[in-house]
C-alpha cells in the first residue's frame, strides 16, 4: 500500500469552492445544495450532484420555488453509471521468452488514467433523474431519461484518449 495519497471520496471536500448562491440585482437569488455522487450500492464515488435548487424573488414575499432532485431508477435503485474507476496505479507485466524473465512495470500517476471523454470529464452519469417541485414534492414532478456509455475504455496511463466521441 502507498502512503500519503488518500484518494477516497469526500463529499465535504468535493464542495470546496463550488457555486452555492447567485444574487440578482433585483434582490432575488438562487441557492444550490449539493450531495456526493453515489453508485448503485450507495457508496460515495467522488464529485457532487445537485440535491436542491431554491429560487427566491427577494421582493414581493412570494413563496420560494424549490426543486429537489432524485437519481433513482423506477425500482428505487441508483441510476448511476460509473464510467470506470479512477486509476492512479497501473501494473503491467512483460515476459521475454528469449532470456526467460518476467518484468513488472508499475506506473503511479497524480491524475486519473481512466478515459472520461464520453461524459465531458465526469466519471459518473445518471440514466434517470426525477425533479420534484416544492419542498414536499406536492407541486408535481418531471422525470428525465438519459443515455450513458456502457463500455468505457480504460487506458494505460499516462496515455490520454486520442479521440473524443462526444456529441458536438
Helices and strands as residue ranges (DSSP letters): H 11-14, E 21-23, E 29-38, E 44-56, E 65-70, E 80-82, E 89-96, E 101-108, G 117-119, E 124-126, E 128-133, E 141-145
